[in-house]
């Protein structure tokens, strides 16, 4: 299992990130090589978010999902 962490530091409204990840979630949910993901907002800095995506392997993620 491979974990991918993407940190977002916003200078605009956090709701826009929620909306973008909700739309991207449709693609993530349809990817069989990705068994799970979540988006977390920092309690101390409300403009800081971390997306954690779990993949069955790094090779499958880079050669499969990223190339689509």
N, C-alpha and C positions, 0 to 999 in steps of 0.2 A: 504494500500500500504506500502511496506517495501522497504527501500533503502539500498543497500549494497555498501560500498565504499572500494576499494582496492587500496592501495598506492604502487607504484612501484618506487624504487630508483635504477637507473641503474648504473652499473660500466662499461657496454659495450655499443655498438652502439644502440641508440634508435630505429633504423630501425628494429632491431630484434624483439622488443616489438610490433611494428606496425604490422609486419608480423604474429606474434603469435596471436594477437588479431583479425586480419582479419580472420584467420582460425577458431579461437574460436567463432567468430561472427556468423558463419554458424550454430553452435549449439545453441547459444543464440537466434538467430532469429527464430529458429524452436521451441523454448520453448513457449507454449501458456501461461504459468504462468509468463512469463517475458515480460511485455509490452514495455520495452525500456531500452536502455543502451547507454553510450557514454564513450569515452576515451579522457581525456584532458591532455595536456602537460603544465607544469608550465612555465610562461613567464620568471620568474627570475632564474629558475634552469632547464635547458633543459634536465636534466637527471631524473627529477621527473615527474611522471604521476599519474593520479588518474582515475580508472575505476569506474563509477557509474552505477550500475545495479538496475533496479526497478522491484519489484516482487509483485504479487497480494497479497501475505501474506508471513510472515516468515515461517509458518508451511508448506505451499505448496512448498516453495523454498527448505527447509531442507529435507522434506520427499519425494519430487518429483525429482526436477532437480539434487540435490546433490547426490542422490542415483543412478542415471543412470550411 
